[in-house]
């Protein structure tokens, strides 16, 4: 597939940070979040993704505070978070730090008490009795929109334009994008780009969304493969095959979102440390260095080891943690390496211990990076097959080590150990 759109140049090499505003501080407000901006700049992230910032419906609400994804007004700010002026001021401060801003967009459904239920009841899907209905059985706090109505397309796109013109955000992360017609997203991208060049991230695995609408889709298969490996259901060799297969069909200039956690995984399946245990560090390094956009979820850099409540207050405990340093190093390294384009090639390199060692090389004409991961709980001595890996390389993470490395070295990695070698 040949893409008909171009990803904004500022996206490449950046790391996305997902902001769970409700849980970010005791106050859970925009103003309180501002205090974290210097720390996030130090962390090295380049794009802040805010979970939905709009008012949450009260009818059929889940929990005490409700789901972010049950929206009652697309063009207003949740009063629990602050005001529109607060958000506009925040975006300016973020831009002043040379960081971009995207917000969550929920186009498939609204709250039961969204103003459209009164103003435009024709925007909604109906059951056999003519009543509003939930999109799926478990989503009883929201109702399904009907994209068979072309007036809905106009209204939805106008509401997306509002955030570009009023607050100068840089794009959208679009919730459950594959549940909305691809043709709608194609038109939305065209109309939004007419205002400013935007970045669109789809919560979806569907490649057709990348042709005219989106820049990035979710790499769910990678995350599930990492979970399987940590659970002992697969090996390093199996994980390598997943990576190769997924990247094989991705069009140039498009990208995957690579992650060990996000808001859904954390709340419903468990925190990253709960799911992948001692493999967290090597798999974090992997998620950063393969082509794509790496994601950090709120609290991961503070070693958040518990599931954050989804419908209630559950403040993140901010503390110093070794993961902050690792994320910081990886974000900096990511910005210097080849990312996503037709010129970038990823190869899984053979080793003499393929079930335990995952070796990945990144090429852009010549070899640029060699990543070696010990995905076992035992120390391993091993060799890799060079395959045009001309050295010397240097150790990118343990920078005090000035020794030049060659692919001909015998390597030794401790249990769950890793080394990143770059030109």
PyMOL commands that set and color helices and strands:
alter all, ss='L'
color gray80, all
select helices_A, chain A and resi 9-11+21-24+30-34+37-43+84-96+116-119+121-123+150-167+177-179+182-193+207-210+220-230+236-248+263-269+272-289+300-302+322-334
alter helices_A, ss='H'
color red, helices_A
select strands_A, chain A and resi 16-19+47-50+100-105+109-111+142-144+171-174+199-202+216-218+255-258+293-297+345-349+357-363+367-374+380-382+394-395+411-413+418-422
alter strands_A, ss='S'
color yellow, strands_A
deselect
rebuild
show_as cartoon
